[in-house]
Amino acid sequence: MEQMIIVAVAVLTGVLSSARLTRLLTQDEFPPAVWLRIKWDNLTDGNGWNKLFHCHWCMGPWTTAVVGLWGWLSDLHVTWWVFNIWLAAAYVNSMIVERDEVE
């Protein structure tokens, strides 16, 4: 039972972390992310791969795969938890603040 709870929490953490990472890579104005998108545009100009860093539907499966594979291969090492809880918490925090703004 305890193992099932750990897996459930890891899945929830991974989903939220992947969502935050996807948004960071495809939409945020954080300068390193913008720089990466510009480099990607220069590398993939004019072909179908260009859309990857501009479409959350396209990027989401890949960020989810990377986060999930890291968790699986590391047996949910403490570094996986620290990094992914940080991203997941940042995403939930931002969503709460976004919906809590005063008009």
Summary of the structure (lengths in Angstrom):
residues: 103
radius of gyration: 15.6
end to end distance: 45.5
largest distance: 50.9
contacts: 254
relative contact order: 0.15
helix: 83%
strand: 0%
